Amino acid sequence: MERNLLALFHSADGDGNGSVSESEFCKILAHDKVKLWLGKLGIDGGDPISLYQQLAGGHDELACEAFVYGIKRLKGEARAQDLIPVVNDCKRILKICEQMQNSCGSLETLFRSRQVGVANV
């Protein structure tokens, strides 16, 4: 499998610079045979941009080692791709909850200070 992954990577590396750009990646994934082969590995190649972003980890270029490691990591974990957006959604929800908790704390402090002011009158 690693040999096939390396061959796929080198086919995608159109300019031969040792890394694959998002456009090069999308171009190679436009081939039905490539999508079919990835599908047999349990990897959804139907959204090449999303797959590229997962493999590249926020970098502008995808190195060969990152490509091979990433595909191997996703291989057989078809749902791993589906979990990344869920994890990101959970992080956003947690941030909102923390903001709400801070707002409630501020309101509680304000309420208590006004109660003390009323008691002194």
C-alpha positions as CSV (number, residue, x, y, z in Angstrom):
1,M,0.0,0.0,0.0
2,E,2.8,2.4,0.9
3,R,4.3,2.0,-2.6
4,N,0.9,2.9,-4.2
5,L,0.5,5.9,-1.9
6,L,4.0,7.1,-2.9
7,A,3.2,6.6,-6.6
8,L,-0.1,8.5,-6.1
9,F,1.7,11.4,-4.3
10,H,4.3,11.7,-7.1
11,S,1.6,11.6,-9.7
12,A,-0.1,14.5,-7.9
13,D,3.1,16.5,-7.5
14,G,2.8,18.1,-10.9
15,D,5.6,20.6,-10.5
16,G,7.9,18.1,-8.9
17,N,8.7,20.3,-5.9
18,G,8.2,17.4,-3.4
19,S,4.9,18.7,-2.0
20,V,1.4,18.8,-3.3
21,S,-0.7,21.9,-3.4
22,E,-4.5,21.9,-2.8
23,S,-5.1,22.4,-6.6
24,E,-2.7,19.5,-7.5
25,F,-4.5,17.3,-4.9
26,C,-7.9,18.2,-6.3
27,K,-6.8,17.5,-9.8
28,I,-5.6,14.0,-9.0
29,L,-8.7,13.3,-7.0
30,A,-10.8,14.3,-10.0
31,H,-9.9,10.8,-11.5
32,D,-12.6,8.2,-10.7
33,K,-10.0,5.5,-10.3
34,V,-8.3,7.4,-7.5
35,K,-11.6,8.0,-5.7
36,L,-12.5,4.4,-6.1
37,W,-9.1,3.2,-4.7
38,L,-9.4,5.6,-1.8
39,G,-13.0,4.3,-1.2
40,K,-11.7,0.8,-1.0
41,L,-9.4,2.0,1.8
42,G,-12.4,3.5,3.5
43,I,-11.5,7.1,2.7
44,D,-14.1,9.4,1.1
45,G,-12.5,11.2,-1.8
46,G,-15.7,12.9,-2.8
47,D,-14.7,16.1,-1.1
48,P,-11.1,16.6,-2.1
49,I,-10.7,20.0,-0.4
50,S,-11.9,18.7,3.0
51,L,-9.6,15.7,2.7
52,Y,-6.7,17.9,1.7
53,Q,-7.2,20.1,4.7
54,Q,-7.3,17.1,7.0
55,L,-4.1,15.8,5.6
56,A,-2.3,19.1,5.3
57,G,-3.2,20.1,8.9
58,G,-3.4,23.8,8.0
59,H,-0.2,24.0,5.9
60,D,-0.3,25.4,2.4
61,E,1.5,22.4,1.0
62,L,1.2,18.7,1.7
63,A,4.5,16.9,2.2
64,C,4.9,13.3,1.1
65,E,5.4,12.0,4.6
66,A,2.3,13.8,5.8
67,F,0.3,12.4,2.9
68,V,1.3,8.8,3.4
69,Y,0.9,9.0,7.2
70,G,-2.5,10.8,6.9
71,I,-3.9,8.3,4.5
72,K,-2.7,5.4,6.6
73,R,-4.2,7.0,9.7
74,L,-7.6,7.4,7.9
75,K,-7.5,4.0,6.3
76,G,-10.1,1.8,7.7
77,E,-11.4,4.7,9.8
78,A,-14.1,5.9,7.4
79,R,-15.9,7.7,10.2
80,A,-12.7,9.5,11.3
81,Q,-13.3,12.0,8.6
82,D,-16.8,12.5,9.8
83,L,-15.7,13.1,13.4
84,I,-13.4,16.1,12.7
85,P,-16.3,18.5,11.9
86,V,-18.1,17.1,15.0
87,V,-15.1,17.8,17.2
88,N,-14.8,21.4,15.8
89,D,-18.6,21.9,16.4
90,C,-18.1,20.7,20.0
91,K,-15.2,23.1,20.5
92,R,-17.4,26.0,19.3
93,I,-20.3,25.0,21.5
94,L,-17.9,24.7,24.5
95,K,-16.6,28.2,23.8
96,I,-20.2,29.6,23.7
97,C,-21.1,27.8,27.0
98,E,-18.0,29.3,28.6
99,Q,-19.0,32.8,27.5
100,M,-22.5,32.2,28.8
101,Q,-21.1,31.0,32.1
102,N,-19.0,34.2,32.4
103,S,-22.0,36.3,31.6
104,C,-24.1,34.6,34.2
105,G,-21.3,35.1,36.7
106,S,-21.2,38.8,35.9
107,L,-25.0,39.1,36.3
108,E,-24.9,37.2,39.6
109,T,-22.3,39.6,40.9
110,L,-24.3,42.6,39.8
111,F,-27.5,41.2,41.3
112,R,-25.8,40.5,44.6
113,S,-24.3,44.0,44.8
114,R,-27.7,45.5,44.2
115,Q,-29.2,43.3,46.9
116,V,-26.6,44.6,49.3
117,G,-27.4,48.2,48.3
118,V,-31.2,47.6,48.9
119,A,-30.6,46.0,52.3
120,N,-28.7,49.1,53.4
121,V,-31.6,51.4,52.6
